[in-house]
Amino acid sequence: MITFKDKTVLITGGSRGIGKECVELFLNLDANVAFTYFTAEKSSNKILESYKGNSKLKSYQVNNSNAKEIEQSVKQIILDFETIDVLVNNAGIWKEASIEKMSIDEWNETLNINLTSAYLFSKFVVPKMKTNNFGRIINVASTAGQRGEAFHSHYAASKGGMISLTKSLAAELGEYGITVNSVAPGWVYTEMTKNSLEQKTCFEKVVGDIPLKKIAQPGEIAGPIIFLASDLASHITGEILNVNGGSVLCG
């Protein structure tokens, strides 16, 4: 049986989508859960309300483009829960822009929120994990980071960078009992993809390109994250676990 009793998990972007599913799954497996959000305060409060009185759950408003806020949030979480055993770098954005129209601000926004924040959260969490000689870091990457994505080159670059970060940190931190892995979803039903998937032509094209002929629900991504954070995956590090219905095979 998987359990996270006496473990503290930090999930970035935990108020919606995949992050929300992770929050609920880890709580149900007896973890202490800290999650971050930035603009989705109503969604965050709704989660807190549904677990009202549960001292194992806390939320933190953090701007993932602000290094100081990230550092302060990690310090506060350690004060509140004493440690951080598992980090799930989930927060991210996905916006369309062709290369000739993409502004430097659009490029920087995506790289900062998707990739630089994963580097910063890892940077500030790792010292505590080293002290404990234990840690699990799971990065939510994407099929786009492996095969590219037209009109989303900034997104693909950020996720490709996350995959390289995963492999690099796995080699660097293994001797301290810290494993670092990624999951790589394809299309998932979330607030981020809702508008695109509501267009019939887009939906049919997307489903047609997936060998399993269905789009993932957030919980289908959260489950593999739980696995990589658990003792069942204690000898896995530097792995990119594709959770995309086989779509990475057909790009």
KAHUHU-V168605 format. One record per residue. N is the residue number from 1. RES is the residue in one letter. PSI is psi in radians with two decimals (none if undefined). BURIAL is 1 if it has 9 or more other C-alpha atoms within 8 Angstrom, else 0. Layout:
# KAHUHU-V168605
n->N res->RES psi->PSI burial->BURIAL
n->N res->RES psi->PSI burial->BURIAL
This chain:
# KAHUHU-V168605
n->1 res->M psi->2.33 burial->0
n->2 res->I psi->2.29 burial->0
n->3 res->T psi->2.60 burial->0
n->4 res->F psi->0.55 burial->1
n->5 res->K psi->2.31 burial->0
n->6 res->D psi->0.23 burial->0
n->7 res->K psi->2.55 burial->1
n->8 res->T psi->2.27 burial->1
n->9 res->V psi->2.31 burial->1
n->10 res->L psi->2.15 burial->1
n->11 res->I psi->2.08 burial->1
n->12 res->T psi->2.50 burial->1
n->13 res->G psi->0.85 burial->1
n->14 res->G psi->0.13 burial->1
n->15 res->S psi->-0.28 burial->1
n->16 res->R psi->2.89 burial->1
n->17 res->G psi->-2.35 burial->1
n->18 res->I psi->-0.73 burial->1
n->19 res->G psi->-0.76 burial->1
n->20 res->K psi->-0.77 burial->1
n->21 res->E psi->-0.67 burial->1
n->22 res->C psi->-0.77 burial->1
n->23 res->V psi->-0.86 burial->1
n->24 res->E psi->-0.71 burial->0
n->25 res->L psi->-0.80 burial->1
n->26 res->F psi->-0.69 burial->1
n->27 res->L psi->-0.75 burial->1
n->28 res->N psi->-0.33 burial->0
n->29 res->L psi->0.36 burial->1
n->30 res->D psi->0.34 burial->1
n->31 res->A psi->2.72 burial->1
n->32 res->N psi->2.32 burial->1
n->33 res->V psi->2.17 burial->1
n->34 res->A psi->2.32 burial->1
n->35 res->F psi->2.62 burial->1
n->36 res->T psi->2.72 burial->1
n->37 res->Y psi->2.91 burial->1
n->38 res->F psi->-1.19 burial->1
n->39 res->T psi->-0.35 burial->0
n->40 res->A psi->1.06 burial->1
n->41 res->E psi->-0.68 burial->1
n->42 res->K psi->-0.75 burial->0
n->43 res->S psi->-0.70 burial->1
n->44 res->S psi->-0.83 burial->1
n->45 res->N psi->-0.57 burial->0
n->46 res->K psi->-0.70 burial->0
n->47 res->I psi->-0.82 burial->1
n->48 res->L psi->-0.68 burial->1
n->49 res->E psi->-0.65 burial->0
n->50 res->S psi->-0.32 burial->0
n->51 res->Y psi->0.61 burial->0
n->52 res->K psi->2.29 burial->0
n->53 res->G psi->-0.07 burial->0
n->54 res->N psi->1.88 burial->0
n->55 res->S psi->-0.12 burial->0
n->56 res->K psi->-0.09 burial->0
n->57 res->L psi->2.26 burial->1
n->58 res->K psi->2.58 burial->1
n->59 res->S psi->2.73 burial->1
n->60 res->Y psi->2.19 burial->1
n->61 res->Q psi->2.13 burial->0
n->62 res->V psi->2.30 burial->1
n->63 res->N psi->1.94 burial->1
n->64 res->N psi->-0.07 burial->1
n->65 res->S psi->0.04 burial->1
n->66 res->N psi->1.88 burial->0
n->67 res->A psi->-0.66 burial->1
n->68 res->K psi->-0.72 burial->0
n->69 res->E psi->-0.68 burial->1
n->70 res->I psi->-0.82 burial->1
n->71 res->E psi->-0.78 burial->1
n->72 res->Q psi->-0.64 burial->0
n->73 res->S psi->-0.71 burial->1
n->74 res->V psi->-0.75 burial->1
n->75 res->K psi->-0.74 burial->0
n->76 res->Q psi->-0.69 burial->0
n->77 res->I psi->-0.70 burial->1
n->78 res->I psi->-0.63 burial->1
n->79 res->L psi->-0.72 burial->0
n->80 res->D psi->-0.65 burial->0
n->81 res->F psi->-0.05 burial->1
n->82 res->E psi->-0.45 burial->0
n->83 res->T psi->3.00 burial->1
n->84 res->I psi->2.03 burial->1
n->85 res->D psi->-0.58 burial->1
n->86 res->V psi->2.29 burial->1
n->87 res->L psi->2.19 burial->1
n->88 res->V psi->1.87 burial->1
n->89 res->N psi->1.61 burial->1
n->90 res->N psi->-0.49 burial->1
n->91 res->A psi->2.39 burial->1
n->92 res->G psi->2.89 burial->0
n->93 res->I psi->2.78 burial->1
n->94 res->W psi->1.90 burial->0
n->95 res->K psi->2.57 burial->0
n->96 res->E psi->2.43 burial->0
n->97 res->A psi->2.20 burial->1
n->98 res->S psi->2.72 burial->1
n->99 res->I psi->-0.63 burial->0
n->100 res->E psi->-0.32 burial->0
n->101 res->K psi->-0.26 burial->0
n->102 res->M psi->2.23 burial->1
n->103 res->S psi->2.82 burial->0
n->104 res->I psi->-0.54 burial->0
n->105 res->D psi->-0.69 burial->0
n->106 res->E psi->-0.74 burial->0
n->107 res->W psi->-0.91 burial->1
n->108 res->N psi->-0.66 burial->0
n->109 res->E psi->-0.85 burial->1
n->110 res->T psi->-0.78 burial->1
n->111 res->L psi->-0.69 burial->1
n->112 res->N psi->-0.83 burial->1
n->113 res->I psi->-0.71 burial->1
n->114 res->N psi->-0.73 burial->1
n->115 res->L psi->-0.90 burial->1
n->116 res->T psi->-0.63 burial->1
n->117 res->S psi->-0.63 burial->1
n->118 res->A psi->-0.71 burial->1
n->119 res->Y psi->-0.79 burial->1
n->120 res->L psi->-0.80 burial->1
n->121 res->F psi->-0.73 burial->1
n->122 res->S psi->-0.80 burial->1
n->123 res->K psi->-0.76 burial->0
n->124 res->F psi->-0.36 burial->1
n->125 res->V psi->-0.58 burial->1
n->126 res->V psi->-0.72 burial->1
n->127 res->P psi->-0.71 burial->0
n->128 res->K psi->-0.69 burial->1
n->129 res->M psi->-0.69 burial->1
n->130 res->K psi->-0.74 burial->1
n->131 res->T psi->-0.69 burial->0
n->132 res->N psi->-0.15 burial->0
n->133 res->N psi->0.67 burial->1
n->134 res->F psi->2.43 burial->1
n->135 res->G psi->2.67 burial->1
n->136 res->R psi->2.14 burial->1
n->137 res->I psi->2.17 burial->1
n->138 res->I psi->2.11 burial->1
n->139 res->N psi->2.30 burial->1
n->140 res->V psi->1.78 burial->1
n->141 res->A psi->-2.37 burial->1
n->142 res->S psi->2.76 burial->1
n->143 res->T psi->-0.56 burial->1
n->144 res->A psi->-0.51 burial->1
n->145 res->G psi->-0.19 burial->1
n->146 res->Q psi->-0.55 burial->1
n->147 res->R psi->-0.02 burial->0
n->148 res->G psi->2.93 burial->1
n->149 res->E psi->2.00 burial->1
n->150 res->A psi->2.44 burial->0
n->151 res->F psi->0.15 burial->0
n->152 res->H psi->0.72 burial->1
n->153 res->S psi->-0.57 burial->1
n->154 res->H psi->-0.68 burial->1
n->155 res->Y psi->-0.84 burial->1
n->156 res->A psi->-0.72 burial->1
n->157 res->A psi->-0.69 burial->1
n->158 res->S psi->-0.68 burial->1
n->159 res->K psi->-0.58 burial->1
n->160 res->G psi->-0.69 burial->1
n->161 res->G psi->-0.65 burial->1
n->162 res->M psi->-0.66 burial->1
n->163 res->I psi->-0.76 burial->1
n->164 res->S psi->-0.65 burial->0
n->165 res->L psi->-0.74 burial->1
n->166 res->T psi->-0.89 burial->1
n->167 res->K psi->-0.68 burial->1
n->168 res->S psi->-0.80 burial->1
n->169 res->L psi->-0.55 burial->1
n->170 res->A psi->-0.76 burial->1
n->171 res->A psi->-0.62 burial->0
n->172 res->E psi->-0.60 burial->0
n->173 res->L psi->-0.07 burial->1
n->174 res->G psi->-0.67 burial->1
n->175 res->E psi->-0.22 burial->0
n->176 res->Y psi->0.23 burial->1
n->177 res->G psi->0.34 burial->1
n->178 res->I psi->2.13 burial->1
n->179 res->T psi->2.58 burial->1
n->180 res->V psi->2.08 burial->1
n->181 res->N psi->2.91 burial->1
n->182 res->S psi->2.64 burial->1
n->183 res->V psi->2.54 burial->1
n->184 res->A psi->1.59 burial->1
n->185 res->P psi->2.87 burial->1
n->186 res->G psi->-2.23 burial->1
n->187 res->W psi->2.36 burial->1
n->188 res->V psi->2.44 burial->1
n->189 res->Y psi->1.79 burial->1
n->190 res->T psi->3.04 burial->1
n->191 res->E psi->-0.52 burial->0
n->192 res->M psi->-0.55 burial->0
n->193 res->T psi->-0.09 burial->1
n->194 res->K psi->-0.85 burial->1
n->195 res->N psi->-0.72 burial->0
n->196 res->S psi->-0.77 burial->0
n->197 res->L psi->-0.29 burial->1
n->198 res->E psi->-0.19 burial->0
n->199 res->Q psi->2.09 burial->0
n->200 res->K psi->-0.77 burial->0
n->201 res->T psi->-0.77 burial->0
n->202 res->C psi->-0.81 burial->1
n->203 res->F psi->-0.83 burial->1
n->204 res->E psi->-0.67 burial->0
n->205 res->K psi->-0.79 burial->0
n->206 res->V psi->-0.90 burial->1
n->207 res->V psi->-0.67 burial->1
n->208 res->G psi->-0.47 burial->0
n->209 res->D psi->-0.03 burial->1
n->210 res->I psi->2.12 burial->1
n->211 res->P psi->-0.64 burial->0
n->212 res->L psi->-0.10 burial->0
n->213 res->K psi->0.63 burial->1
n->214 res->K psi->2.73 burial->0
n->215 res->I psi->2.42 burial->1
n->216 res->A psi->2.57 burial->1
n->217 res->Q psi->2.68 burial->1
n->218 res->P psi->-0.64 burial->1
n->219 res->G psi->-0.43 burial->1
n->220 res->E psi->-0.28 burial->1
n->221 res->I psi->-0.66 burial->1
n->222 res->A psi->-0.63 burial->1
n->223 res->G psi->-0.90 burial->1
n->224 res->P psi->-0.54 burial->1
n->225 res->I psi->-0.77 burial->1
n->226 res->I psi->-0.80 burial->1
n->227 res->F psi->-0.86 burial->1
n->228 res->L psi->-0.44 burial->1
n->229 res->A psi->-0.23 burial->1
n->230 res->S psi->2.99 burial->1
n->231 res->D psi->-0.35 burial->0
n->232 res->L psi->-0.41 burial->0
n->233 res->A psi->0.45 burial->1
n->234 res->S psi->-0.35 burial->0
n->235 res->H psi->0.40 burial->0
n->236 res->I psi->2.17 burial->1
n->237 res->T psi->2.58 burial->1
n->238 res->G psi->0.27 burial->1
n->239 res->E psi->2.52 burial->1
n->240 res->I psi->1.81 burial->1
n->241 res->L psi->1.89 burial->0
n->242 res->N psi->2.11 burial->1
n->243 res->V psi->1.25 burial->1
n->244 res->N psi->0.42 burial->1
n->245 res->G psi->0.28 burial->1
n->246 res->G psi->0.08 burial->1
n->247 res->S psi->-0.43 burial->1
n->248 res->V psi->-0.31 burial->1
n->249 res->L psi->-0.25 burial->0
n->250 res->C psi->0.56 burial->0
n->251 res->G psi->none burial->0
